[in-house]
Amino acid sequence: MDKLQEVFNRIQESKKEQKKIKSSYRDALASSVQYKKITDEIKELRNKKKEVEDSIKADFHSEFTKLDDIKIDLNSDYELLSDIALTQLMKGETVKVKDEFETDYEPLFSVKFKKVG
C-alpha cells in the first residue's frame, strides 16, 4: 500500500510541475506579437475552411447520417466486446480474438483512479 501511495504522490507532483511549465509557456506565447498575428491569420483561414467544408458536407447529408449510425454501432460493439472479454476472463477462460489476417489479439486492461468526495 505504501508503494502505491508513493507512486501516486510522485504522479501528483509531476502533474503540478508539468502544469507550471505549460502555464509559463502559454504566458510567453500570449506576450508574443508575432504569435498573436499568426494565430489571427490561422483563425481566419479556419473559418474559410469551415465554410468550404460545410458547403460540401451539405451534398453528403445521407452519407454523414450513415456515418453517425456506424459510429453509434461501433461504440456499442466496443462496449459489448469489453463486457464479453471481462466475463470470459473472470470465468478463467482464454480471452483472444483473430483478425482477417489470422493475427491474434489479447485484451489490454488498465486501472484508473478517480477522485472520491
Secondary structure, 3 states (H helix, E strand, C coil): CHHHHHHHHHHHHHHHHHHHHHHHHHHHHHCCHHHHHHHHHHHHHHHHHHHHHHHHHHHCHHHHHHHHHHHHHHHHHHHHHHHHHHHHHHCCCCCCEECCCCCEECCCCCCCCCCCC
